[in-house]
Amino acid sequence: MRHKRVLADADAVADEAAARFVGHARSAIAAKGRFVVALSGGSTPRALYMRLTPAPIDWTHVHVCWSDERCVSPDRADSNYRLAYDTLLSKVPIPPENVHRLRGELDPAQAAADYEDELRGLLPDAQFDLVLLGLGADAHTASLFPGTGVVHETDRWVIGHFVEKLNAYRLTLTPPILNRAAHLLFLVVGADKAAAVRSVWRDPFDPDRFPAQVIMPLDGEVTWLLDRAASNLDDTAS
């Protein structure tokens, strides 16, 4: 199922995302003893992560993964891992062994294969409890970029691929594992994302042009949290 919620501004999106994160975490821990989440990078998740440091979550039962990563060392400022570490993971009592990072410093193919092995061991049911996603102005999500072909992957869970428009390699989770998540949460803010939101929601299905269209959970639900600038919508919730 796909839902949207339009909120006033970026702060409201981060507040709502934090509340949902806490709710999903507490429910999963109560039901099965752990919560497995895939984080994302970017300015909007940064605001979310800062709100989670005082949250009522038992971090000893949380496993943290990533939906994508740049092929850089973990100490680089543009590392998605470093963003989460600096703003959240270094400030909460999560066991180091519960942090499962994409190793962007390795050869991309090796890093992807290693991460897939790790995830298949961590997720015997092939299901994240929650995946956080963003949306680029070009309608990419995770590191599923227009014209890269990775949107058509049907077997592998993790791919290291060259993104020509960035002149760089990226590591990314793929549709087969993303679409098995129990919950997926898009965080999208800013007028520069409005055209992409419109295309993903309203244009004919064409994931080669609009990769975020490929996010269609099999049995779970996907929720889009948008600020008014990004929404192109008149209603405030649905």
Secondary structure, DSSP 8 states (H G I E B T S, - for coil): -EEEEEESSHHHHHHHHHHHHHHHHHHHHHHHS-EEEEE--SHHHHHHHHHHTTSS--GGGEEEEESEEESS-TTSTT-HHHHHHHHTGGGS---GGGB----TTS-HHHHHHHHHHHHHHH-TT---SEEEE---TTS-BTTB-TTSSGGG--S-SEEEEEEGGGTEEEEEE-HHHHTT-SEEEEEE-SGGGHHHHHHHHHS---TTT-GGGG---SSSEEEEEEEHHHH--S-SB-
